[in-house]
Amino acid sequence: PSITIKAQTAVEGDVINNESVSSDEQSDYGVVSVHHVGILCENLERSLDFYQNVLGLTINEARPHDKLPYRGAWLWVGSEMIHLMELPNPDPLTGRPQHGGRDRHTCIAIRDVSKLKAILDKAGISYTLSRSGRPAIFTRDPDANALEFTQIDD
């Protein structure tokens, strides 16, 4: 079967380009899942404190942390990972949208938004709830990287 995707580019509401991209079995290169998401951090220890001690993620010790020319850590998120990289963050810390859903963000599927809300409240970490009313919560890490946690059913 062939898949056709319509792409539109708009400037101030006027469509300036409309093209179709077609994909068939010959160009199917075998997408399986997201393997990891790279997140920049200014201070690895501060970020590890947040990701490990607040969010409860664990380090994947099998991933190399000494093979790259910068410090970092790989954290398990289910069967995928977050790669924390201690590098200068090109994004400004101020002037970003208050609601992380309107910014670049990483979304993590979770089982219970209310439990995470209690954890963030206890840690004094601000967040916003999904504006659509679905069970989801948005927060930022110490470097203002937006994170979404969306509740899924089994």
C-alpha positions in Angstrom: 0.0 0.0 0.0 1.0 3.6 -0.6 0.8 6.4 1.9 0.3 10.0 0.8 0.9 12.9 3.2 -0.3 16.4 2.4 2.1 19.1 3.6 1.2 22.7 3.7 3.3 25.8 4.6 1.4 28.8 5.7 2.5 32.4 6.2 -0.1 34.6 8.0 -2.9 32.2 7.0 -2.2 32.2 3.3 -1.1 28.8 1.9 2.1 29.3 -0.1 3.0 25.7 -0.9 1.0 22.5 -1.2 2.8 19.3 -2.1 2.3 15.6 -1.7 4.9 13.1 -0.5 4.3 9.5 -1.4 5.7 6.5 0.4 5.5 2.9 -0.8 6.9 -0.4 0.4 10.3 0.2 -1.4 10.9 3.3 0.7 9.8 1.7 4.0 13.0 1.6 5.9 11.6 -0.1 9.0 10.8 2.5 11.7 10.4 0.7 15.0 10.3 3.3 17.8 12.0 6.3 19.3 15.3 5.1 20.6 16.2 8.1 22.7 15.8 11.9 23.0 18.8 14.1 23.5 18.3 16.9 26.1 20.9 19.6 26.7 21.8 20.5 30.2 24.2 23.1 31.7 25.0 21.1 34.8 24.9 17.3 34.7 24.6 16.7 38.4 21.8 19.2 38.8 19.9 17.5 35.9 20.6 14.0 37.2 19.1 15.2 40.6 15.9 16.2 38.8 15.6 13.2 36.5 16.6 10.6 39.0 15.5 11.9 42.4 12.3 13.7 41.3 11.2 11.7 38.3 12.7 8.4 39.4 14.5 7.6 36.2 17.5 5.2 36.3 20.8 5.4 34.5 21.5 2.9 31.7 25.0 1.8 32.8 25.5 -0.1 29.6 25.6 3.1 27.5 29.0 4.7 27.2 29.4 8.0 29.0 33.2 8.4 28.4 33.3 8.0 24.6 32.0 11.5 23.7 33.8 14.8 24.1 31.3 16.1 26.6 29.8 14.8 29.9 26.4 13.0 29.8 24.2 10.2 31.0 21.6 7.9 29.5 18.4 7.5 31.5 15.8 4.7 31.0 12.3 5.8 30.0 10.5 2.5 29.7 12.4 0.7 26.9 13.7 4.0 25.4 16.1 6.6 26.8 16.8 10.2 27.5 20.4 11.2 26.7 21.4 14.1 29.0 24.3 16.1 27.4 26.2 18.7 29.3 26.5 21.3 26.5 25.6 24.9 26.1 21.8 25.2 25.7 21.0 27.3 22.6 17.5 28.0 23.8 16.8 31.1 25.9 15.8 30.5 29.5 13.4 33.4 29.5 10.6 34.4 27.0 9.5 30.8 26.6 5.8 29.9 26.7 4.5 29.2 30.2 2.7 26.1 29.0 5.3 23.5 27.8 2.9 22.2 25.2 3.5 25.3 23.2 7.2 24.8 23.1 9.6 22.0 21.9 9.0 19.2 24.3 9.5 15.5 25.1 6.4 13.5 25.9 6.6 10.6 28.3 3.7 8.1 28.7 2.8 7.4 32.3 0.2 5.5 34.2 -1.0 8.1 36.8 -0.9 11.8 36.3 -2.3 12.4 39.8 0.7 10.6 41.4 3.2 12.7 39.4 1.3 15.9 40.3 1.8 15.0 44.0 5.5 14.3 43.4 6.0 17.7 41.7 4.0 19.5 44.4 6.1 17.9 47.1 9.3 18.9 45.2 8.0 22.5 44.7 8.2 22.1 40.9 5.7 24.2 38.9 3.7 22.6 36.1 0.6 23.2 34.0 -2.2 20.7 33.2 -3.2 19.9 29.6 -5.4 22.6 28.2 -7.5 20.0 26.4 -8.6 18.4 29.6 -6.9 15.1 28.9 -4.8 13.6 31.7 -1.5 15.2 31.0 0.9 17.5 32.9 3.7 19.8 31.6 6.8 20.9 33.5 10.3 22.0 32.8 13.6 20.6 33.9 16.3 22.8 35.5 17.4 24.0 32.0 13.9 24.9 31.0 13.5 21.9 28.6 9.8 21.2 28.4 8.5 17.8 29.4 5.0 16.4 28.9 3.7 13.4 30.8 0.6 12.0 29.3 -1.5 9.3 31.1 -2.2 6.2 29.0 -4.4 3.2 29.7 -3.1 -0.3 29.5 
